[in-house]
Amino acid sequence: MERATRGPSETNTNAMCDLAVKSVLVSEDSFDPEWGGSFHAEGDIGVVSKKFDSTNGFGAKLTSRYTCKWNSKTDTIVSLEVTDPYGETRKLR
């Protein structure tokens, strides 16, 4: 029996996007996301935007923000952008 899907959950979207961001950091262990952030769903796509702290290659702690779109049907990151403390946005996916 196939279970009905209702689109992406906030919990799953946050988890998948946090993992994607963490994997591209210089120091994965320094990843410290804020609780909450913003979440909404667009059909099968979960969209989350939140701040996170991490340590750069020089050991300085920086606060950045990411915006991530996760497709719950295909279990893939559709889009991932990180805005650094200086306002520069990099598209990672």
C-alpha positions as CSV (number, residue, x, y, z in Angstrom):
1,M,0.0,0.0,0.0
2,E,1.4,3.4,-1.0
3,R,1.3,6.1,1.6
4,A,-0.1,9.5,0.7
5,T,2.3,12.3,0.6
6,R,1.4,15.8,1.5
7,G,4.5,17.6,0.4
8,P,7.7,18.4,2.3
9,S,7.7,18.8,6.0
10,E,9.6,21.5,7.8
11,T,11.6,19.0,9.8
12,N,12.7,17.0,6.7
13,T,13.5,20.2,4.7
14,N,15.6,21.6,7.5
15,A,17.5,18.4,8.0
16,M,18.3,17.9,4.3
17,C,19.3,21.5,3.8
18,D,21.4,21.7,7.0
19,L,23.3,18.6,5.7
20,A,23.9,20.2,2.3
21,V,25.2,23.4,3.8
22,K,27.4,21.6,6.4
23,S,29.0,19.5,3.6
24,V,30.4,22.6,1.8
25,L,31.9,24.3,4.9
26,V,35.6,24.5,5.6
27,S,35.0,23.1,9.1
28,E,31.8,20.9,9.1
29,D,32.0,20.6,12.9
30,S,31.6,24.4,13.3
31,F,28.2,24.4,11.7
32,D,25.6,25.9,14.1
33,P,22.2,26.7,12.6
34,E,19.7,28.9,14.3
35,W,16.5,27.4,15.6
36,G,13.5,28.3,13.4
37,G,14.2,30.4,10.4
38,S,11.5,30.6,7.8
39,F,9.8,27.7,6.0
40,H,7.2,27.3,3.3
41,A,6.2,24.7,0.8
42,E,5.6,25.1,-2.9
43,G,4.0,21.8,-4.0
44,D,6.7,19.1,-3.6
45,I,9.4,21.8,-2.9
46,G,10.2,22.8,0.7
47,V,11.9,26.2,1.0
48,V,13.9,27.1,4.1
49,S,15.9,30.2,4.9
50,K,17.9,30.6,8.1
51,K,21.1,32.0,9.7
52,F,24.0,29.8,10.8
53,D,27.3,30.3,12.4
54,S,30.5,28.6,11.1
55,T,34.2,29.0,11.3
56,N,36.2,30.1,8.3
57,G,39.7,28.9,7.2
58,F,41.3,31.6,9.5
59,G,39.4,30.4,12.6
60,A,37.0,33.4,12.6
61,K,33.4,32.7,13.5
62,L,31.0,34.1,10.9
63,T,27.2,34.4,10.7
64,S,25.8,33.7,7.3
65,R,22.3,32.9,5.9
66,Y,21.2,30.2,3.5
67,T,18.2,29.7,1.4
68,C,17.6,26.2,0.2
69,K,14.9,24.4,-1.9
70,W,14.5,20.7,-1.4
71,N,12.3,18.4,-3.6
72,S,10.6,15.9,-1.3
73,K,9.5,13.7,-4.1
74,T,13.0,13.2,-5.6
75,D,14.9,13.8,-2.3
76,T,17.2,16.3,-4.0
77,I,18.4,19.8,-3.3
78,V,17.0,22.0,-6.1
79,S,18.7,25.2,-5.1
80,L,21.1,26.3,-2.4
81,E,22.4,29.9,-1.9
82,V,24.6,31.2,0.9
83,T,24.8,34.9,1.8
84,D,28.0,35.7,3.8
85,P,28.2,38.4,6.5
86,Y,29.3,40.9,3.8
87,G,26.2,40.5,1.7
88,E,27.8,38.4,-1.1
89,T,25.5,35.6,-2.2
90,R,27.0,32.4,-3.7
91,K,24.8,29.9,-5.5
92,L,26.1,26.5,-4.6
93,R,23.4,24.5,-6.4
